[in-house]
Amino acid sequence: MTGVGYDDIFLTHGIEEHPERPERLRVIMQQLERSGLLDEMLRMPVRPASPEEIGWVHDDDYIAEVRAISAAGGGDFDLDTRATEGTWEAACSAVGVCIDAARAVRDRDLDNAICLVRPPGHHALVHTAMGFCFFNNIAIAAEALLLDGMERVAIIDFDGHHGNGTQEHFYHRGDVLYVSLHQTPLFPGTGTVDEVGVDTGAGLTLNLPLPRYAQDIHYLRAFDELILPVVAAYEPQMILVSAGFDPHFRDTLVQLSLTARGFFLMTVGLLTAARELCDGRLMMALEGGYDLQVGLPESVDATVRALLRKPEVEWTPLDRPPHPEQAALIDETLDAIIRTHQERLG
Ligand SMILES: [Zn+2]
């Protein structure tokens, strides 16, 4: 059974004028109802994480600040990241269901799971909110597994932005492999190929900063030639995914060129790896994705279709293939990224 972590509480954070708006989850849920996939998943109960659980990643002072600012009706953390009255409850609940989904998949109560949560998490830092993110849902879920006794967790982050918060938290640690594919240049500006981890985490951060207009074919090559072999060599006991759908070609904040099929095939690849490495243990949590008409709902639907092991369907095709020179540049850049990492890793 595939679990889905969703609750209307996630709609209470934020405002509709912001790109990271409640409507994002409404269009996803409508699509999953329309396609019938929602009926095939087990809806997980959603409960707020405690400050103690959130404290596995974040500072107590910062956690108290989010609570106080929400209670006071809201306020800005940075230009893009505003807490509203509902933020505290929504953010705690997003963390709570991610922890519970990770544990349920670990215990094989679920085959796999996807948490359709807001606010997202991968930019959130130990001390502060950043880039629409408040609490780092996936990092806290990983900490839950590790505190329970797991020894190695892999986090794959295919959001179009680099997950700087997740990388920073685990950068020096040997118990988490962090892999990110993202557009460069783009916010937050981190995630270069030479950021590879330090101390016992040396070699356990893997960044693939890709040029604009990279397509499905480039992502799948990166998975086949680099990411899946690196994950296999690490022998994780569970795979967590920061599932951001802003690499879709219709997205308004990112200039990558994936289609829903790309997300489907990436998820199939991750499921196959999980089956070979860790009895299929895979849990995904929503990060970004801002095209409400096609990019976000279709890509989530395709991803869920893969989790349910259903065959491909027809998805909206790429309507703007890159200029030949741009295509050549993407190929060359990807070649160089793969070669650099392969030489470093031996
Ligand atoms: Zn993003």
Residues whose N, C-alpha, C, O or C-beta is under 5 A from the ligand:
A	BS01	ZN	D159 G160 H161 G244 D246 G288
